[in-house]
Amino acid sequence: MSYPKRVYDGDGGEINADFRPADTPPDVGTAGADAIHYLATTTTTRGEFGLYRVEMSARAGGPKTHFHRTISESFFILGGTVRLFDGEQWVDARQGDFLHVPQGGLHAFRNDSDTPAEMERARFFDEHDSYFVE
């Protein structure tokens, strides 16, 4: 395994962590319904990645099949059932399931169930270059 280029060259480390309490209100939408929590943005991660917690109400749907040219995207299911499209088939993903989609990979996600669902989405870089194919 290899690591990216070193970013920090100091000798003793520094105090620079960014704590976000679980009860922080969502950045978009209403907590407990349809909401997006910006847990880590490329601003706070020095451009390395973005991490978002997505709450979806029952039957919330989701975006159609698309791909990105400059970012990869990862999905980690926290609760409920989220339908994930991996480019070939739809999968009913449940708590603990994970999907990683590299740049150019066709994908989609949605909540078609009768119960709320929640997941984390990690987006690398801060560009939302979505190219829909449906």
Disulfide bonds with the S-S distance in Angstrom:
none
